[in-house]
Amino acid sequence: MTRFPRPIPDRHLRPPMGWNSWDCYGTTVTEDEVLANAAFMHDHMLAHGWDTVVVDIQWY
């Protein structure tokens, strides 16, 4: 049996869905960690509406 993803409502009809560096890494996130999480989201979660990556506090 093939499972098809549910249609994603237009962006303005749903809350933002994404990953935030603060939730797992606090102030210690590295560029490699951000890129790895963004790649995972693209490959596994984008089809379900997860389309935002936020690099939070103290990124410099």
N, C-alpha and C positions, 0 to 999 in steps of 0.2 A: 504494500500500500504506500503510495506516495503522499507525503504531507506537504501541502502548499502553505506558505506563510500567509497570515491574514493581511489584508490591505492596510497600509499605514495611512491614518487620517492626515489631511493637510496639516502642515506644521503649526499653523495658527490655531488649530483645534485641539492640540495636545500640549502637555507640559514639555519643557526641554528634557531630553534624555541623553545622558552622557556620563563621562568619567571625569573626576576631579582629583588632581594629584594630592590634595590635602588629606583626603579620606584614608589613604594608605601610607603615604610617605611623609606627611607633615612638611617640614622645611628642607628635607634631605633629598628630594627627588632629583634625578639626573636626566640629562637629555636622552640617554639610551633607554631608561625606564619609561619615559613619556612615549618615545617612538615605538617601543615594544607594545605598550598598552594600546596605542592608537592603531597599530597593525592588527592586533587581536580584535579590537572593536570592528575594524573594517571587514575582516574576514568572517567574523562570527555573529556580529550584532547589528550591523548596518541595515540588513534586510528587515530587522524588527524595530527600526526607528531610532536606534542609538547612534547619534550622528555628531556629538559634540565632545571635544576634549578641552579641558580647562587646566592650565598650569597656574596653580594658586600661589600664594604668598612667597616672597623672597626668591623669586626666580631672576637671577642676574649674574 
